[in-house]
Amino acid sequence: MERYRIRRLRAALLALTAAGGLLLTGCSAGDSGSSSADGGKNSNGFPAPDSGGTGRTGGIGGTGEHNGTGDSDSREFAPAPDHLSTFALDVDTASYGYARRTLAEGRLPDPSTVRPEEFVNSFRQDYDRPDGNGFTVTVDGARTDDEDWSLVRVGLATRPAEDAGERPSAALTFVIDISGSMAEPGRLDLAKDSLGVMTDRLRDDDSVALVTFSDEAETVLPMTRLDGNRDDIHDAIDSLEPTDSTNLGAGVETGYETAVEGLREGATNRVVLVSDALANTGDTDADTILERISSERREHGITLFGVGVGSDYGDALMERLADKGDGHTAYVSSDEDAREVFCDDLPRNIDLTARDAKAQVAFDPATVADFRLIGYDNRQVADEDFRDDRVDGGEIGPGHTVTALYAVRTRPGTEGHLATASVRWLDPRTRAPHEESGRLETGSLHDSLGDASPRFQVTATAAYFADALRDGDDRWSSLPGAPSLRELEKRAAELAKETEDREVRQLAEAIGRADRVTD
């Protein structure tokens, strides 16, 4: 993971001054605002670390360290590039869904498939919402048990989703994988059942097209209005049967061609790819596939929604396709998951409220010594491109929240401004740029995670869980104050009762499975 570091002073005199400051810091007691309670637990219910350092206290093997840096000179807040963190917004959740599926089968997910932001963004948040298009910005934080380290949450929220009757019409092109691997239970059968229910829930003025692919791609149903044609659409869905190999590139290309042929002005035009993404013939590289349909994406604004299925799942390919296709991904492994994605989320969130949305967090060097964005590894944007509207960002619809969590080391004894978070986006219709910002002061940090809101604690729990699943991979350093999986499961179970949230209960169950697998 890329780490953002404050550069060391280069001038010899200032270097000596900084070194003296570090010595003073090492000899003085930092006021972190939290302490370990008796019995190895702190006041928030998260276990206290077994040492005062920054190594992992619980995980699946191996240890990690935070990369501290030398101090920089204090100055008025005008952050240099090394105090900035910039990324494209992302509402993917597939990584968390796939991890749950893998753990349910008694296996740990491959660390390369674990993306912390997708764990965090799988849960409801407590952010205020705007009245119109765009975002609200919430910035809050809480101190951890690791001295001077805090978790800072940057939360972005769009307006609530409209009732189905108020949203724009939809033109949806479903690109369905019917290769041999889709014959496994929980793949094509799950997709067919969900598409059938969704067909009944879409409006009469919506349109649907159906493209299938195995070794070749075929348009089974051209763009067809729902009004008076539901039986034909059901027949097309029911006719799907698994056949040969997986030419995913041909499927995506034919899907976009079909979407363009059936393009509807004033409607939301979207390609929905349903696949295990185990491409084994034709183009298997995401960039090559997307280059072949680049004009359709750019000229017509057709976004891609990837739905992953199957115990063996091409996670990296699907994520790359969705990221570069101006869309997002979800993973389904049960009837409940599938109906939520196809029947609730997709029809409700057909509209877009923001295009090319990017976030930039500016940390104040007077109060912040070090920081690290947790996740978003593949969504990094050059700091200077934050206001370059030619640079791709994320496409976000109504009813969404986007959360970014940072590990932040504050300078001992400092007070005042800690960070400013800004989000920039283009109006989906006029392409006019807009920005919103929010600030966080050191005095607003909660003294412990337990003092933060329940939803903040769920966010931290999800991030710690992802962190534990990536343990042992040297590409990432561990989070401050990381609890053991057993303690994390207990805290998640308590939060599930407090929030009365089924999804938080499922999080506790997944953590418990991971703990048992590692025993």
C-alpha positions as CSV (number, residue, x, y, z in Angstrom):
1,M,0.0,0.0,0.0
2,E,1.2,3.4,-0.8
3,R,2.2,5.3,2.3
4,Y,2.1,9.1,2.6
5,R,5.0,10.5,4.5
6,I,6.1,13.9,5.7
7,R,9.4,14.6,4.2
8,R,12.5,15.1,6.4
9,L,14.0,18.6,6.6
10,R,16.9,18.8,4.3
11,A,18.8,21.8,5.7
12,A,21.4,20.7,8.3
13,L,20.3,23.2,10.9
14,L,16.7,22.3,10.6
15,A,17.6,18.6,10.6
16,L,19.3,19.1,14.0
17,T,16.3,20.9,15.3
18,A,14.0,18.1,14.1
19,A,16.2,15.5,15.7
20,G,16.1,17.4,19.0
21,G,12.3,17.5,18.7
22,L,12.2,13.7,18.2
23,L,14.4,13.1,21.2
24,L,12.1,15.3,23.4
25,T,9.1,13.4,22.0
26,G,10.6,10.1,22.9
27,C,11.3,11.2,26.5
28,S,8.0,12.8,27.2
29,A,4.7,11.1,27.8
30,G,2.2,11.6,25.0
31,D,-1.3,12.6,25.9
32,S,-3.3,10.2,23.7
33,G,-6.5,10.6,25.5
34,S,-7.0,6.8,26.1
35,S,-5.5,4.2,28.3
36,S,-5.7,0.5,28.9
37,A,-8.1,-0.7,31.5
38,D,-7.5,-3.6,33.8
39,G,-7.9,-7.0,32.3
40,G,-6.3,-6.0,28.9
41,K,-9.3,-4.1,27.6
42,N,-9.8,-0.4,27.1
43,S,-12.9,1.6,27.7
44,N,-14.4,1.0,24.3
45,G,-14.5,-2.8,24.5
46,F,-11.6,-3.2,22.0
47,P,-8.7,-5.0,23.6
48,A,-5.7,-3.0,24.6
49,P,-2.5,-3.8,22.8
50,D,-0.1,-6.0,24.7
51,S,2.7,-3.5,24.3
52,G,3.1,0.2,23.8
53,G,4.5,-0.2,20.3
54,T,2.8,-0.2,16.9
55,G,3.0,-3.9,16.1
56,R,-0.1,-6.0,15.5
57,T,-1.7,-7.5,18.6
58,G,-4.0,-9.9,16.8
59,G,-4.2,-11.3,13.3
60,I,-3.5,-14.3,11.1
61,G,0.3,-14.4,11.3
62,G,3.2,-12.1,10.8
63,T,3.6,-8.6,12.2
64,G,3.7,-5.2,10.7
65,E,5.0,-1.8,11.7
66,H,3.9,1.7,11.1
67,N,6.4,3.7,9.1
68,G,7.1,6.7,11.2
69,T,8.8,9.8,9.7
70,G,10.9,12.6,10.8
71,D,9.2,15.8,12.0
72,S,8.6,18.7,9.7
73,D,8.6,22.4,10.5
74,S,5.3,23.9,11.7
75,R,3.8,26.5,9.4
76,E,0.5,28.0,8.4
77,F,-1.8,25.4,6.8
78,A,-0.9,25.3,3.2
79,P,0.0,21.6,2.8
80,A,2.7,20.4,0.5
81,P,1.9,17.4,-1.7
82,D,3.2,15.0,0.9
83,H,0.5,16.2,3.2
84,L,-2.3,15.3,0.7
85,S,-4.2,12.1,0.0
86,T,-6.3,12.0,-3.2
87,F,-8.4,9.1,-4.5
88,A,-11.4,8.4,-6.8
89,L,-14.6,7.5,-5.0
90,D,-15.6,3.8,-4.9
91,V,-18.7,2.1,-3.7
92,D,-17.6,-1.5,-4.5
93,T,-18.5,-4.2,-1.9
94,A,-17.5,-7.4,-3.8
95,S,-14.3,-8.0,-1.8
96,Y,-16.2,-8.3,1.5
97,G,-18.9,-10.5,-0.1
98,Y,-16.3,-12.8,-1.5
99,A,-14.4,-13.0,1.8
100,R,-17.7,-14.0,3.6
101,R,-18.3,-16.7,1.0
102,T,-14.7,-18.1,1.3
103,L,-14.9,-18.1,5.1
104,A,-18.2,-19.9,5.0
105,E,-16.5,-22.7,3.1
106,G,-13.8,-23.0,5.8
107,R,-11.0,-21.1,3.9
108,L,-9.2,-17.8,4.3
109,P,-9.5,-15.5,1.4
110,D,-6.3,-14.7,-0.6
111,P,-4.9,-11.5,0.9
112,S,-4.7,-10.0,-2.6
113,T,-8.5,-10.1,-2.8
114,V,-9.0,-8.2,0.5
115,R,-9.7,-4.5,-0.1
116,P,-10.5,-2.8,3.2
117,E,-12.5,0.0,1.6
118,E,-15.0,-2.6,0.3
119,F,-15.4,-4.0,3.8
120,V,-16.0,-0.6,5.2
121,N,-18.4,0.5,2.5
122,S,-20.5,-2.6,3.0
123,F,-22.2,-1.1,6.0
124,R,-24.7,1.6,6.7
125,Q,-23.4,4.9,8.0
126,D,-24.8,7.8,10.1
127,Y,-24.0,10.7,7.8
128,D,-26.3,13.6,7.1
129,R,-27.5,13.6,3.5
130,P,-27.9,16.5,1.1
131,D,-31.2,17.7,-0.3
132,G,-30.0,17.6,-4.0
133,N,-27.2,16.1,-6.1
134,G,-23.7,16.1,-4.7
135,F,-22.4,15.2,-1.3
136,T,-22.3,16.0,2.4
137,V,-18.9,15.7,4.0
138,T,-18.5,14.3,7.5
139,V,-15.0,14.1,9.2
140,D,-14.6,12.5,12.6
141,G,-12.1,10.4,14.5
142,A,-11.2,8.6,17.6
143,R,-7.9,7.8,19.4
144,T,-6.6,4.3,19.5
145,D,-4.6,2.5,22.2
146,D,-1.4,3.0,20.2
147,E,0.1,6.2,21.5
148,D,-0.6,9.3,19.3
149,W,-2.4,7.1,16.7
150,S,-6.0,7.8,15.8
151,L,-8.5,6.5,13.2
152,V,-10.0,9.3,11.2
153,R,-13.2,8.7,9.2
154,V,-14.0,10.7,6.1
155,G,-17.7,10.2,5.2
156,L,-19.4,11.3,2.0
157,A,-23.1,10.8,1.4
158,T,-25.5,11.4,-1.5
159,R,-29.2,12.2,-1.3
160,P,-31.6,9.5,-0.5
161,A,-32.8,7.3,-3.3
162,E,-36.0,8.4,-4.9
163,D,-39.1,6.3,-5.1
164,A,-39.1,4.1,-8.2
165,G,-41.7,6.3,-9.9
166,E,-39.6,9.4,-9.6
167,R,-36.3,8.2,-11.0
168,P,-35.3,8.5,-14.7
169,S,-36.1,5.6,-17.0
170,A,-33.5,2.9,-17.3
171,A,-32.0,1.1,-20.3
172,L,-30.2,-1.9,-18.8
173,T,-28.1,-4.4,-20.9
174,F,-27.4,-7.6,-19.0
175,V,-24.3,-9.4,-20.1
176,I,-24.6,-13.0,-18.7
177,D,-21.8,-15.5,-18.5
178,I,-23.2,-18.9,-19.6
179,S,-19.8,-20.7,-19.7
180,G,-19.4,-24.2,-18.3
181,S,-18.1,-22.9,-15.0
182,M,-21.5,-21.1,-14.4
183,A,-23.2,-24.5,-14.1
184,E,-22.1,-24.7,-10.4
185,P,-25.0,-24.1,-8.0
186,G,-25.2,-20.5,-6.9
187,R,-24.0,-19.0,-10.3
188,L,-26.3,-19.0,-13.4
189,D,-29.3,-20.4,-11.5
190,L,-29.0,-17.6,-8.9
191,A,-28.7,-15.0,-11.7
192,K,-31.7,-16.3,-13.6
193,D,-33.9,-16.3,-10.5
194,S,-32.9,-12.8,-9.5
195,L,-33.3,-11.4,-13.0
196,G,-36.8,-12.9,-13.2
197,V,-37.8,-11.1,-10.0
198,M,-36.2,-7.9,-11.1
199,T,-38.1,-8.0,-14.4
200,D,-41.3,-7.9,-12.5
201,R,-40.2,-4.9,-10.4
202,L,-38.9,-2.6,-13.1
203,R,-41.2,0.0,-14.5
204,D,-43.1,-0.2,-17.7
205,D,-41.0,2.6,-19.3
206,D,-37.7,0.8,-18.4
207,S,-35.9,-1.3,-21.1
208,V,-33.9,-4.4,-20.9
209,A,-31.5,-6.2,-23.3
210,L,-29.9,-9.5,-22.8
211,V,-26.5,-10.6,-24.1
212,T,-24.9,-14.0,-23.3
213,F,-21.3,-15.2,-23.8
214,S,-19.4,-18.5,-23.6
215,D,-16.8,-19.1,-26.3
216,E,-18.8,-16.5,-28.4
217,A,-21.2,-13.7,-27.6
218,E,-24.8,-13.4,-28.7
219,T,-27.6,-10.8,-28.3
220,V,-30.5,-12.9,-27.1
221,L,-32.8,-10.0,-26.6
222,P,-32.3,-6.5,-28.1
223,M,-33.3,-3.5,-26.0
224,T,-37.0,-4.1,-25.2
225,R,-39.5,-2.0,-23.3
226,L,-41.0,-3.7,-20.3
227,D,-44.4,-2.5,-21.1
228,G,-46.3,-5.4,-22.8
229,N,-43.1,-7.5,-23.1
230,R,-42.5,-9.0,-19.7
231,D,-43.4,-12.5,-20.8
232,D,-40.8,-12.3,-23.7
233,I,-38.2,-11.1,-21.3
234,H,-38.9,-13.9,-18.9
235,D,-38.7,-16.4,-21.7
236,A,-35.3,-15.1,-22.7
237,I,-34.0,-15.3,-19.1
238,D,-35.5,-18.8,-18.7
239,S,-33.7,-20.0,-21.9
240,L,-30.2,-19.4,-20.5
241,E,-28.2,-22.6,-20.1
242,P,-24.4,-23.1,-19.4
243,T,-22.3,-24.2,-22.4
244,D,-18.6,-23.9,-23.1
245,S,-15.6,-21.6,-22.3
246,T,-15.5,-18.0,-21.1
247,N,-14.8,-15.3,-23.7
248,L,-15.5,-12.4,-21.3
249,G,-14.0,-9.9,-23.7
250,A,-16.5,-10.8,-26.5
251,G,-19.3,-10.6,-24.0
252,V,-18.4,-7.1,-22.8
253,E,-17.8,-5.8,-26.3
254,T,-21.2,-7.2,-27.6
255,G,-22.9,-5.9,-24.5
256,Y,-21.7,-2.4,-25.1
257,E,-22.6,-2.6,-28.8
258,T,-26.1,-3.7,-27.8
259,A,-26.4,-0.9,-25.3
260,V,-25.4,1.7,-27.9
261,E,-27.9,0.3,-30.4
262,G,-30.6,0.6,-27.8
263,L,-29.4,3.8,-26.3
264,R,-32.2,6.0,-24.9
265,E,-31.7,9.7,-24.5
266,G,-32.6,11.0,-21.1
267,A,-32.5,7.5,-19.6
268,T,-29.8,5.9,-17.4
269,N,-27.9,3.5,-19.8
270,R,-26.0,0.8,-18.0
271,V,-24.3,-2.5,-18.8
272,V,-24.6,-5.1,-16.0
273,L,-22.0,-7.9,-16.2
274,V,-22.9,-11.1,-14.3
275,S,-20.0,-13.5,-14.3
276,D,-17.5,-15.5,-12.3
277,A,-14.9,-13.6,-14.3
278,L,-12.8,-16.7,-15.0
279,A,-11.9,-15.7,-18.5
280,N,-10.1,-18.4,-20.4
281,T,-10.4,-17.6,-24.1
282,G,-10.3,-14.4,-26.2
283,D,-9.1,-11.2,-24.5
284,T,-8.5,-11.8,-20.8
285,D,-6.9,-8.5,-19.9
286,A,-9.2,-5.8,-18.5
287,D,-7.4,-2.9,-20.2
288,T,-7.5,-4.5,-23.6
289,I,-11.2,-5.3,-23.2
290,L,-12.1,-1.8,-22.1
291,E,-10.1,-0.2,-24.9
292,R,-12.2,-1.9,-27.4
293,I,-15.4,-0.3,-26.0
294,S,-13.8,3.0,-24.9
295,S,-15.8,5.2,-27.3
296,E,-19.1,3.8,-26.1
297,R,-18.1,4.6,-22.5
298,R,-16.8,8.1,-23.1
299,E,-19.2,9.3,-25.8
300,H,-22.5,7.9,-24.4
301,G,-21.7,7.7,-20.6
302,I,-22.6,4.0,-20.4
303,T,-21.4,2.8,-17.0
304,L,-20.6,-0.8,-16.0
305,F,-21.9,-2.7,-13.0
306,G,-20.1,-5.9,-12.3
307,V,-21.9,-8.7,-10.3
308,G,-19.5,-11.5,-9.2
309,V,-20.7,-15.1,-8.5
310,G,-19.1,-18.4,-7.7
311,S,-16.7,-19.9,-5.1
312,D,-13.9,-19.6,-7.7
313,Y,-14.1,-16.0,-8.7
314,G,-11.9,-13.8,-10.9
315,D,-11.9,-10.9,-8.4
316,A,-9.0,-8.9,-9.9
317,L,-10.4,-8.9,-13.4
318,M,-13.9,-7.9,-12.4
319,E,-12.6,-5.1,-10.2
320,R,-10.4,-3.8,-12.9
321,L,-13.3,-3.8,-15.4
322,A,-15.6,-2.0,-13.1
323,D,-13.0,0.6,-12.0
324,K,-12.0,1.4,-15.5
325,G,-15.6,1.1,-16.8
326,D,-16.8,4.0,-14.5
327,G,-18.8,1.6,-12.4
328,H,-18.7,-0.6,-9.4
329,T,-18.9,-4.3,-8.3
330,A,-20.9,-6.4,-5.9
331,Y,-20.6,-10.1,-5.1
332,V,-23.6,-12.5,-4.5
333,S,-23.5,-15.9,-3.0
334,S,-27.0,-16.5,-1.8
335,D,-30.6,-15.8,-2.8
336,E,-30.7,-13.1,-0.2
337,D,-27.6,-11.4,-1.6
338,A,-28.9,-11.7,-5.2
339,R,-32.3,-10.3,-4.5
340,E,-30.8,-7.4,-2.6
341,V,-28.5,-6.5,-5.5
342,F,-30.8,-7.1,-8.4
343,C,-34.2,-6.4,-7.0
344,D,-33.5,-3.6,-4.4
345,D,-30.2,-1.9,-5.0
346,L,-30.1,-1.9,-8.8
347,P,-33.6,-0.5,-9.5
348,R,-33.4,2.0,-6.7
349,N,-29.9,3.3,-7.6
350,I,-30.3,3.5,-11.4
351,D,-29.9,7.3,-11.3
352,L,-26.5,9.0,-11.0
353,T,-25.9,12.0,-8.7
354,A,-22.2,12.6,-9.4
355,R,-19.7,11.8,-12.2
356,D,-15.9,11.6,-11.9
357,A,-16.1,12.1,-8.1
358,K,-12.7,12.5,-6.3
359,A,-11.8,13.1,-2.7
360,Q,-8.8,14.9,-1.3
361,V,-7.8,15.1,2.3
362,A,-5.3,17.7,3.4
363,F,-3.6,17.0,6.7
364,D,-2.2,19.9,8.7
365,P,1.6,19.4,9.2
366,A,1.4,21.4,12.5
367,T,-0.6,18.6,14.1
368,V,-0.1,15.5,12.0
369,A,3.2,13.6,11.9
370,D,2.2,10.7,9.8
371,F,-0.9,9.3,8.1
372,R,-2.0,6.4,5.9
373,L,-5.2,5.8,3.8
374,I,-6.6,2.4,4.6
375,G,-7.4,0.7,1.3
376,Y,-8.2,2.4,-2.1
377,D,-5.0,1.0,-3.4
378,N,-6.2,0.9,-6.9
379,R,-8.1,4.2,-6.8
380,Q,-5.2,6.6,-6.1
381,V,-5.2,9.9,-8.0
382,A,-2.3,12.2,-8.4
383,D,-2.7,15.1,-6.0
384,E,-2.4,17.7,-8.8
385,D,-5.3,16.0,-10.7
386,F,-7.9,16.6,-8.0
387,R,-9.3,19.6,-9.9
388,D,-8.5,18.2,-13.4
389,D,-11.9,17.2,-14.5
390,R,-10.5,15.2,-17.5
391,V,-9.2,12.7,-15.0
392,D,-11.6,9.8,-14.2
393,G,-13.2,9.6,-10.8
394,G,-16.1,7.5,-9.5
395,E,-19.7,7.5,-10.6
396,I,-22.0,7.6,-7.6
397,G,-25.7,7.3,-7.4
398,P,-28.4,8.3,-4.8
399,G,-28.6,6.4,-1.5
400,H,-24.9,5.8,-1.4
401,T,-22.3,6.5,1.2
402,V,-18.5,6.4,0.7
403,T,-16.2,6.0,3.6
404,A,-12.4,6.4,3.8
405,L,-10.6,5.6,7.0
406,Y,-7.1,6.9,7.8
407,A,-4.6,5.9,10.4
408,V,-3.2,9.3,11.7
409,R,-0.3,9.9,14.1
410,T,-0.7,13.3,15.7
411,R,2.2,15.3,17.1
412,P,2.4,15.1,20.9
413,G,1.0,18.1,22.7
414,T,-0.3,19.9,19.6
415,E,-3.9,21.2,19.2
416,G,-5.9,22.8,16.5
417,H,-6.8,22.0,12.9
418,L,-6.1,18.4,11.9
419,A,-7.5,17.9,8.4
420,T,-9.8,19.2,5.8
421,A,-11.5,16.7,3.5
422,S,-12.9,17.9,0.1
423,V,-14.9,16.1,-2.5
424,R,-15.2,17.3,-6.2
425,W,-17.6,16.0,-8.7
426,L,-19.3,16.8,-12.0
427,D,-23.1,17.2,-12.3
428,P,-24.2,14.1,-14.2
429,R,-26.2,16.1,-16.7
430,T,-24.5,19.5,-17.1
431,R,-21.0,18.3,-16.3
432,A,-20.5,21.5,-14.2
433,P,-18.0,20.9,-11.4
434,H,-18.9,21.3,-7.7
435,E,-17.0,20.9,-4.4
436,E,-17.8,20.4,-0.7
437,S,-15.5,20.3,2.3
438,G,-15.4,19.4,6.0
439,R,-12.9,20.0,8.7
440,L,-11.7,18.1,11.8
441,E,-10.0,19.6,14.8
442,T,-7.8,17.7,17.3
443,G,-10.2,18.6,20.1
444,S,-13.0,16.8,18.3
445,L,-11.2,13.4,18.4
446,H,-13.0,11.0,20.7
447,D,-10.8,9.8,23.5
448,S,-11.3,6.2,22.6
449,L,-13.1,4.1,19.9
450,G,-15.8,3.3,22.5
451,D,-16.7,7.0,22.8
452,A,-17.4,7.2,19.1
453,S,-20.8,6.6,17.5
454,P,-21.8,2.9,17.0
455,R,-21.5,3.4,13.2
456,F,-17.9,4.7,13.6
457,Q,-17.2,1.6,15.7
458,V,-18.6,-0.7,13.0
459,T,-16.4,1.1,10.4
460,A,-13.3,0.5,12.6
461,T,-14.3,-3.2,13.2
462,A,-14.7,-3.8,9.5
463,A,-11.3,-2.2,8.8
464,Y,-9.6,-4.2,11.5
465,F,-11.1,-7.4,10.1
466,A,-9.8,-6.6,6.6
467,D,-6.5,-5.7,8.2
468,A,-6.3,-9.1,9.9
469,L,-7.1,-11.0,6.7
470,R,-4.2,-9.2,5.0
471,D,-1.8,-10.0,7.8
472,G,1.4,-11.6,6.6
473,D,1.5,-9.8,3.3
474,D,4.4,-7.4,3.5
475,R,2.8,-5.0,1.1
476,W,0.7,-3.6,3.9
477,S,1.5,-2.4,7.4
478,S,-0.9,-3.1,10.3
479,L,-3.4,-0.7,11.8
480,P,-2.8,0.9,15.1
481,G,-4.5,-0.7,18.1
482,A,-5.5,-3.9,16.2
483,P,-7.3,-6.3,18.4
484,S,-7.3,-10.1,18.2
485,L,-10.0,-11.7,16.0
486,R,-11.6,-13.2,19.1
487,E,-11.9,-9.8,20.7
488,L,-13.0,-8.3,17.4
489,E,-15.8,-10.9,17.1
490,K,-17.0,-10.1,20.6
491,R,-17.1,-6.4,19.8
492,A,-18.9,-6.9,16.5
493,A,-21.5,-9.0,18.3
494,E,-22.1,-6.3,20.8
495,L,-22.5,-3.7,18.1
496,A,-24.9,-6.0,16.2
497,K,-27.2,-5.9,19.3
498,E,-26.7,-2.2,19.8
499,T,-27.5,-1.3,16.2
500,E,-30.0,-4.1,15.6
501,D,-28.4,-4.5,12.2
502,R,-28.4,-7.9,10.5
503,E,-25.4,-7.0,8.4
504,V,-23.3,-6.3,11.5
505,R,-24.4,-9.6,12.9
506,Q,-23.1,-11.3,9.7
507,L,-19.9,-9.4,10.2
508,A,-19.5,-10.9,13.7
509,E,-20.2,-14.4,12.2
510,A,-17.5,-13.9,9.5
511,I,-14.9,-12.8,12.0
512,G,-15.7,-15.8,14.2
513,R,-15.2,-18.1,11.2
514,A,-11.8,-16.5,10.4
515,D,-10.8,-16.9,14.1
516,R,-11.7,-20.6,14.0
517,V,-9.9,-21.2,10.7
518,T,-6.7,-19.8,12.1
519,D,-6.8,-21.8,15.4
